[in-house]
Amino acid sequence: MASVVLSEAEKLYIVHGVQEDLRVDGRGCEDYRCAEVETDVVSNTSGSARVKLGETDILVGIKAEMGTPKLEKPDEGYLEFFVDCSSNSPELEGRGGEELGTDIANTLYRVFSCENSVDLKSLCINPKEHCWVLYVDVLLLECGGNIFDAISIAVKAALFNTRIPKVRVLEDEEGTKEIELSDDPYDCIRLNVDEVPCIVTLSKIGYRHVVDATLQEEACSLASLLISVTSKGAITSMKKVGKGSLDPESIFEMMETGQRVGKSLHIALQKILDEEENLGTSRPKVGFLG
């Protein structure tokens, strides 16, 4: 992951500020940076979103394609994640970027392994034969800290924006089944994203923890806890990252903070998505080249 080099004096300044609930950019320990969310930014996808969280810039595109259901779940569709870390940071070139991309993809698989996160049965067209496969492509345009949270926000926004064509399964007299796609571009199904979790990363700095850490704050943190939280505040998965250790009391405090912050994050994100959709085609589009 991209990092910055800080002197001992700079680290001490950041750590002491966090202990006083005053971070370098003026935020409190539980405050997120200003986020920009825009959906429907890539024309040749089923759904897309771009999220800018501080200096972190994420682009997500979702493509719905027909596939064959998995043997263990013959009546469900499924999601496939691919992460490209083509950031400008030299540390993310070559093997470093590939390892980070694999780590992010594995984290997303784990977050979406919860049965209720996405209604996969609605993606089934014909049990054991045909289903919709959602290929979720994540592009890390710029890394400015807290990439897991930004990616999870972008994935949820892109899923909210995803439109899947309605299909009908026709069977002739001989029992041969054919799939017919609707010609109407507005005749589509939408995914229910109410239970899609968002990741809240809590970084331990000194004796306290912060959310939405910048690169400078990440350099002062030896351990972080990634918590995926639903809109109702339920924790679906946790992952500890970093070389440092976390004591049980700190973990419980971070879980409580993650639940509280996660619920607020979902409310704010859903409000933005609803407002943007209500604007319809009249809304100005910036796009990922803007």
Phi, psi and omega in degrees: 000145181298142182216167178238157179260122180241148174283165179298324180294320179294318178297319180297321179297317181292314182297315180296323178296318180297322179298333180264010182059036178223107183271169186302323182269011176092355180282160170276176184294335183252019182259138173271156171288166178296130182246142174246126181236129177221131180252168178057051183259346179241122190288326187265032178237166175281336178192148182205161178201150174234133180232129173245117180241098188065237178269355180277130185232120185235137174236128180235130175236138180240129180241123178266122178228151179283140179212190179254132180300153177289150185301321183283343178223076187289346182249025181225152168273189179202168181248144174236132183250137173225130184239126178246116181261066180269047179288163180286350182291131178300331182291341182260012176271144176067226187298324181299317178292322179295317180295318179294318179300317178295319180296317179294316180299315179297323178295318179295319176302319181292318180297320183269007176285345176296132187301324187269000184296313176226139179285089183289337179294331179290346179270356180279130179263308181217110185310136179072351184240308184224143175205167174271133174249124180262111178268112184260109180259122181249126179243119177272102183281321180207139182251114179232027181099150175057051184287329182296316179296314182298319180294317181296323177296316181294321179295316179296319179296320179292321177295322176299325182276348186290134176235123183250128181300142176282141180231155175236141177261114180257140180236125180275184184297331181275358179089006178282131182261135176235147181254128181243122179270143178291139179280340182280117181296340180269353178271085187216169177251148179248150178272142174275114184257014183300326183259005179290123183282156170246149179270133173243117180262124179247118183258127180277119178234114185066233180262002182237173177231152182232155172256157178051060181287142173280174178300322180294321179288325177297328178291340180264358183253132179264344181209142177226157179238121177265120182238125175266126187234136176276174181294340178268001178090009180278135178271124182257336178198158177220150178211131178261132179235157181103162184276341183282176180248160177232129178279157183306321181297319178296320181297316179296320178296319180292325177295317179296317178297317180300318178296315183294312181291322181299318179297318178295321180297316179298316181298314181295318181294315181296324178297317179295316181296318179294317180297319181294320180292325180295337178288338178065215182284352183279347184289140176288138180253132176270315181079166185282354175262359182284000000 
